[in-house]
Amino acid sequence: MSEATAGAMSRELPGEAPLHRLLRLMATLRDPVRGCPWDVAQTPATIVPYTIEEAYEVADAVARGDRDDLRDELGDLLLQVVFQAQMAEEAGAFAFDDVARAIGDKLVRRHPHVFDRDGQPLPAGSPLRDPAQVEAQWAVIKAQERAHRSAASGAAETAPDPLGGVARALPALARAEKISRRAAAYGFDWGDAAQVIDKVREETDEVAEALEAGAPQALAEEIGDLLFSVANLARHAGIDPETALRDGTAKFERRFAAMAEHLRAAGGELGRSDLAAMEAAWQAAKRDEAAGGA
């Protein structure tokens, strides 16, 4: 393909919407004759890691408050959706319009307190907008959807899994928070955050007991229980555990780099300083951060 031809194909056609252009470009990239060999070689499974990475880069752009980068990262994430839809269309499964239609239908179906059955907004002041009922109603609707999918697939009729439908590929902390939120929708929950703290302390004691007993398998299980309790504590406090851990890790990175600077200023260096020197430098880094209002 000549550079001129490629340039012409990349421009929007007269009256062409940006999304339609993106779909056209993706179809060209997947063309076995004119397309890109890398794009043609991909499968739904091979691009999943990129999809996950792009979702995290969106989260990072939001956390940094960088709106220009957010625009670009959202585009990269949208490309992953378009890529999967293009491959599905080639396989005769569904097309991008089917994806958009399905999510539109789901939004209407899951928000009966906002839309009528035709997707028209309910009038202001509708009693269906009672906040106390919305979350419980959401859980019921999702359970109905899972039962419908099971029936449509021809699976043997079984009792619906009350905690089913939470993707196993989610990061462990995020999945723990979602599972606990699903259980809470059925009323299986602590009364307040203080009770969860008691549970965290209980699990910490059990971790200590397993550690003292020298039982690796029990220790791994108790640490898992502790982390699950911490995810519940975050939920009760209205804090996203993934974001909290990401911010905590970033804080550690920042302080560790500052500790290294303090060591160098004192004539030492990482890897050659003892723990006492590193602890002193760490405390100095924390004081500097506090003095700077961090």
N, C-alpha and C positions, 0 to 999 in steps of 0.2 A: 504494500500500500504506500503510495507516495505521500510526502509530507503535506502537499496541498489537499489531497483527498482526505487524509486524516483530519486536517484542520476543518474542512468543510463538514465532515461528519460530526465534529465535536460541537459545532455551533447549533444554537436553537433554530429550528426551522420556523418559518413564518407562522405565527399563531400557536406555536408549540409551547405547552406548559412545561415548567422546569422538571416536574416529576415525570412527564411523558418522555422528555429528553433523556433523563436518567435511565428509564426502562429501555429506551432504544439503544443507548450506549452499552448497557449491560448485555442486551441480546447480541450486539455486534461482537463484544468481547468473547462471548461464548460460541460464536459461529465457528464451526470446525474448519472452515476454509479461510475466512478473513480475520478470525479472532486472534486473541492472545494465547499462545500455547499454555501458559501457566493457568489462566482462567479456564480454558477448555478442560484442563486436566483435573480440576477440582471436583469434589463430591460434597454432598451435604455434610458428611462427617468431617472432611478435612478442613472446612472453613469454620467449624464450631469454635476452635481455640481463638481465632481472630475475632469472632463475635463477642466472646467473653472479654477479651482484651479491650475491645472498643467500648464495651459497656463500662468497664472500670475507668477508661480514659475520660468518658463523659462525666463520671462521678468525680474524678480528679479536677476537671475543669470547673465544675460547680463549686467544689471545695475551695479552689483558688480564686473564685470570683472573676475568672477570665472569660468574658462573654464572647470575644472573638474566637478564642480557642474552643469554647463550648459550641459555637456554630459549626466549626470545622469537625469537631468530634461527633456531633449529632449527625453530620453528613456521612462520616465514616460508618457510624452505626446503622444509618438508613441503608447504606450500600450493602451491608450484610443481609438485611431483610430482602432487598431487591435481588441479591445474588441467590439466596435460598429459593425465592419465589420463581426466579428464572429457571433454575434447575428442576423445580417441581413441575413447571409448565412443560419443559422439554420431556419430562417423564409422563405427561398426561395426567398428572395428579390434580393440580390447581394452578391458578395464576395470581399475580399480584392483586388484581381487583377482588378476587375471592378472599384474600387475606384482609384487605381493607373492609370489605363487606362484612366479614365475620366479626371483626373487632367492633364495627359500628353496631351490629346486631347485639353483641354482648354488652356494650355500654347501655343500650336501651333496656335490655333484659335485666341487667343487674342494678338498674336505677329506677325502679317503679315509683320511687318517691320524687323523681324529677321528670320522667317522661311517661306519656301514655303508651299504649301498645304500638302505635304508629310512629313513635319517636317524637311526637310533638310535646313541647314543654308543658308541664302542668301549671295551672294558674297559681299566682302568688298566694301564699297563705294556705296551701294545701295541707291538710292534716297528715298526709303521708310523709311529710318531711320531719316527723318527730325524731330528733337525734337519738333518743333512747332506743328506738326500734330499728334504726338503720343498720347498725353493725350485726345484730342478730339476724335481721332479714337477709343480709349479705351472705352469711354462713349458710342459711337455708337454701338460698338460690344456687350457691355453688354446689351444695350437696345434690340438689335436683339435677344440675348439669352433669355431674359425674355419673349419676344413676342413668341419665338419658344416654350418655356416651357408652356406658356399659351395655345397655339394652341394644343400642344401634350396632355395636360391634358383634352382637350375637353371643356374648359371653354368658356363661351359666349364671342364673340369677342367684346372687348372694347378698347378704346384708352389706350396704355401702360402708366403705372404710371412712369413719368420721374424721380421720386426719389425712385422708388421701388427697392427692393432687398437688402437694408441695414438692417442687422439683428437687430431685436428689443431687443435681449438679450445682445447686446453690452453695455458696460458701457455708461452712458448718455453723458459724455463729448466726448468720442470717436465717438459715433453715431452722435452727433451734428457736429463734424468736418467732418465726412464722408458725411453727408447730405449736408452741406454747400459746400463741394468740388464738389459734384454732381451737385448742382445748378450752381456753378461757371463754370462748363464745358459747360453750356448752355449760358454763358455770363452774368448771373445774379449775379453780384458781385461788391464789392467796387473797386475803382481804385488802392488804396494802403492802407498800414497799418494805415496811419494817419487818413484816413476817417473812418476806423473801430474804432479808438480811440474816434472819435467824437460820434460814435454810442454808444460806451460803456458809455460815459459821459451822453448821452441822457437817456439811460436805467437806469443809476444810479439815475438820477434826478426823473425818474418815480417810482423807488423803494421808494425813500424818500417821494414822494407824497402819495403813497399807504400806507406807514407806518404812516404818519401823519394823514391820513384819517381813520386809524383804520379799514381797509378793508382786512381781512385775505386772502380771495380768490384772490382779485386783487394783493395783495402783493406777493403771491405765483406765480402768473402769471408773474408779473414784474421781480421777481428774476429769473424765468426761461428764460425770454427774455435777462436778463443781462448775464446769464451764456452762452447762445447761442452766444451772441455777443463776449464774451471773447474767446469762442472756435474759432470763425471766426478770431479774432485778432491773436490767436496762429497760425492758418493756414497761414495767410498772412505773419507772421514772420518766417515761416518755423520751428515752434516748435510744437511738439506733446503735446496736452493739458493734456492727461493722465499722461505722463511722467513728465510734468512740475508740475502738482498737486501732484504727488507722491513724487517728490523731495522737493516740498514746505512743504509737510506734514512731511517728514523726517527731514527737517531743523527745523521745529517747535518742533518735538520730542526731537531733540538734544539740542536745546536751553532751552526747558522746564526742561530737566534733569539737565543742567548746572545751571539754575536758582535755582532749588531745592538745589544744592550743595552750592551755594552762600548764600541761606537762612540759611542752616545748619551751615555754617561757621560763620554767624552773630548771631547764637544762636536761630534762628527761625526754622520754618518747614511749609511745605505745609499744608493748611487747618486751620492753626492757625495764619497765618500772614495776615495783611491787604493788600489791593490792592497796596498802596503806597510802602510798603516794597517789594512786589513781582515785581512791575514795576522797582524799583531800582536794584533788583537782575537780572531781565531780561536784563536791559541795560548793566549791568556788564558782563553778559554772552555774549551779542553781541560784547562788546569790546574785550573780551577774544578771541572770534572766529575771529574777524577782525585782531587781533594781531598775531594770529596763521596762517593767510593766507587762512582761510576757506572762 
